[in-house]
Amino acid sequence: MSKQTVEFAGEAVGALIPENGRLRFMAVKFSVWSLEGQLFATPDEARKAVAVIHGLKEGRAVFDNRPLPLGGYQTTPISELR
């Protein structure tokens, strides 16, 4: 395994650093900061995580149709969007 970059929409957003047979994600853009330090088995697994964060899943938009609470924001864990 060697170091690899992860791109989204033609822009580098992170790097994958080999570590004990896995790939550790190093974020280089704020939009994927939540993935910083996570381990992935394959580059594709990391790219899918980046796509989910950017609101895409298998080339389609991911929508959360649950109503927002009054006067606030709703956050949804990424695992629930998959």
FENFENDA-V252267 format. One record per helix or strand. SS is the DSSP state (alpha for helix, beta for strand). FROM is the first residue (numbers start at 1). LEN is the number of residues. If there is no record, write none. Layout:
[[SS;FROM;LEN] [SS;FROM;LEN]]
//
This chain:
[[beta;4;5] [beta;11;9] [beta;22;6] [alpha;30;6] [beta;39;2] [alpha;43;11] [beta;56;2] [beta;60;2] [alpha;78;4]]
//
